[in-house]
Amino acid sequence: MTTEPAQSTAAPARLPRTLTRNLSQFDGQTVRLQGFVHARRDLGGVQFVVLRDVSGITQCVGSGLSLPLPESSVEVVGKVKAHPKAPGGFEVQVETFTVITAAIEASPLEIPKMEWNVNPETMLDYRYVSVRGLRERAALKVQAELVFAFHSHLREQGFTEISTPKIVSAGAEGGANLFKLDYFGEQAYLAQSPQLYKQIMVGVFERVYEVAPVYRAEEHATSRHLNEYLSLDVEMGFIDSEEDVMNLENSVLTVMMERLKTTCAAEFALLGATIPEVPAHIPRIPLMEARALVTEKYGHAVGGKDLDPEAERLLCQHYAETEGSDFVFVTKYPRAARPFYAHAEINADGSLSPDITRGFDLLFRGIEITSGGQRIHDHAMLMDSIRAYKMNPEAMTGYSEVFKFGMPPHGGFAIGAERLTAKLLGIANVRYARAFPRDRNRLTP
Amino acid sequence: MTTEPAQSTAAPARLPRTLTRNLSQFDGQTVRLQGFVHARRDLGGVQFVVLRDVSGITQCVGSGLSLPLPESSVEVVGKVKAHPKAPGGFEVQVETFTVITAAIEASPLEIPKMEWNVNPETMLDYRYVSVRGLRERAALKVQAELVFAFHSHLREQGFTEISTPKIVSAGAEGGANLFKLDYFGEQAYLAQSPQLYKQIMVGVFERVYEVAPVYRAEEHATSRHLNEYLSLDVEMGFIDSEEDVMNLENSVLTVMMERLKTTCAAEFALLGATIPEVPAHIPRIPLMEARALVTEKYGHAVGGKDLDPEAERLLCQHYAETEGSDFVFVTKYPRAARPFYAHAEINADGSLSPDITRGFDLLFRGIEITSGGQRIHDHAMLMDSIRAYKMNPEAMTGYSEVFKFGMPPHGGFAIGAERLTAKLLGIANVRYARAFPRDRNRLTP
């Protein structure tokens, strides 16, 4: 829901700028457009320019024009005319054509013709210009709208945004996969997650969230991992169980998808993707039952203690077929698959389960996009867990001390923004859901 | 503008939770409160508990209660009664008092009695609990509202949020004060600013913003610097001059202050601070005129080429006295005081000034809170500037290459969120406007 950029002040009596997506409102009128030369064609007597602005593309047609190189920024003043074959159904008949800044070289990639799967490394090498592509920027636009829906809905639900340190003295998850940093002569690390800080802040604001980058120094390069990504983090206090956390995430996803319908229909159409419906109550299934279901229904023997990628895919297939849901919560994760701060499941008799936690994952279209759960809030239980996980209690005091001071039951979740974006849009590699991705071999641009 | 947290689902027929700030709506009725024991007093036959929740504090009075240590989380069910001497004008007569999680030690700091200026280092050492203090959290609440106003207004103005890398291969400002990082065996740095990336993204979305941490490895410890802070960054294309950028910042500040009036009146009252009025047109004065003004009016000889701290203070005093404005833009900064990407001033004859730029600062109540300006968009001019600043053109190609491809005239600004927050609230040290500050000697908690 954007308004037009404000009219510039320098040139008196200049027409206000029109965005290309609004051309249909100006049929027969003269408009002023600004943007980039997306494509051009010179047929001798007549020239065509496809102008790209933030809102889309439009065809401009003129004669006697001296066309600059593609990607030049230009201003066009001309009359809008209905034209069924033009993108958007209208074209602009050029009256004046002004080059604002001429491109001085041919672009290393032909922006209108780029294919994600043909030359991915080249596209990333030239990301500073390839990101101008319609599909490339569509992914980033969708992500921006997801993030804003996250902000808006959580504020309506009484959450306060926090900003926590990314330079830390120890890892939240136990020390593996940390980027090391020299901090005025001391060893420091880049934060893998705001986990411990967002828990502390439950003691301040009860309900908190953060939108910030996190860091994983994972050596392996896969299509679903980034070394730097945008994490949408939530933590809420005074809960009864992890069910409250899943209810919140259910509503967050609902608001996100509704926002995409009103702001990103064109982006989904461009990428041939569909905005999912979020059920009022996303199905929830305990992990052990999920494993059994996949084995019984599909004959897939699930390895390990968790779900393997094929099991995740089959479980999603099941819920898509039987309940029409692209989402499913897998609940009650085993202790062995969860971090030290995961709260144990509480048995019917009030005792704590030694091997089941109140942790959950959210699967979407075959892949995990969230981990969440209830956390330990009792100090003695936390210290036991730190020792059981063979972590150094000394290194954890800046975190663990707060649990001496009345932390209420609490839980939360984190959504990887790029992974959700990529999965929504059917983008095979998560790198294309980030403006300037960092991976094992990529530190530039 | 928050709604109540959703009612929990586990206990049937349980009263919905009431926030303390809404007590006046429930006079004579029974309510359920949750929060922390902010303070307690036992007069033998009668006990008083000051309960703190996210919205404020309220006095609860009962008898026969066994009071837990301060900071314990508790639930109170009781009847609301008008009581002129109680905080907020109402108290709650306790019917049931339930300890949710008992504090197991006395807090290292008495939360209700903390003084910023008495023991600042102790308060930061115990930040995981001192941040629960009413004034401490008020600063963070104000900051969260400033940030959300920034998001909301920029979206309404057609801006797209971006997320750019904080792990970079070179510094935006030339290489000083960078934290060094080992990135899979390669030398990398933490980004000082998203400057170069936000400029690139003008080629994609025309108008962009980012809310993210930035890093300055400055050795000196002052009350106005942080080594990690939250930067509110803006960049906009197709501008006529830096005047367009100042106009935008003017409107951003207006919306921020209006939002504070509706969401943070209690926080400003608590801290004895006043929300400033933002003029429809914030005064703008060229740097050379500002220097002359300060000298002529106040007899202060300004050192250096910029404004010294005393000159900043005096200039703000002048505009507060003569125009009632707490804000002033200082414009047309000299080349010597600006980075390589600053656009030169354009003289009346169209020529470029060799020593004046289109850079500006925004001063607020005696201190600079923003730098901004128009940037160089012409490739040849940029390469000349990089060489003139004695930077390595090779190291800049991931950035400079984009200027071969039609970058339109553009500019932007950045606001340091903590500095603005601290100055608004009269907090002398910027550390208290960050949840977990990082400084020369502080890497924890």
Interface residues (C-beta under 8 A of the other chain):
Chain A: M1 T2 T3 E4 P5 A6 S8 T9 A10 A11 R17 Q34 F36 V37 D53 V54 P68 L69 E71 S72 S73 V74 I100 T101 A102 A103 I104 E105 S107 Y128 V129 V131 R132 R137 L140 K141 Q143 A144 V147 F148 H151 R155 E156 Q157 G158 F159 T160 E161 I162 S163 T164 P165 K166 I167 V168 S169 F179 K180 L181 D182 Y183 F184 E186 A188 L190 Y197 I200 M201 G203 V204 F205 E206 R207 V211 A212 P213 Y215 A217 E219 N227 E228 L230 M236 G237 F238 I239 D240 S241 E243 D244 N247 L248 H377 D378 H379 G398 Y399 E401 V402 K404 F405 G406 M407 P408 P409 A417 R434 A435 F436 R438 R440 N441 L443 T444 P445
Chain B: M1 T2 T3 E4 P5 A6 S8 T9 A10 A11 R17 Q34 F36 V37 D53 V54 P68 L69 E71 S72 S73 V74 I100 T101 A102 A103 I104 E105 S107 Y128 V129 V131 R132 R137 L140 K141 Q143 A144 V147 F148 H151 R155 E156 Q157 G158 F159 T160 E161 I162 S163 T164 P165 K166 I167 V168 S169 F179 K180 L181 D182 Y183 F184 E186 A188 L190 Y197 I200 M201 G203 V204 F205 E206 R207 V211 A212 P213 Y215 A217 E219 N227 E228 L230 M236 G237 F238 I239 D240 S241 E243 D244 N247 L248 H377 D378 H379 G398 Y399 E401 V402 K404 F405 G406 M407 P408 P409 A417 R434 A435 F436 R438 R440 N441 L443 T444 P445
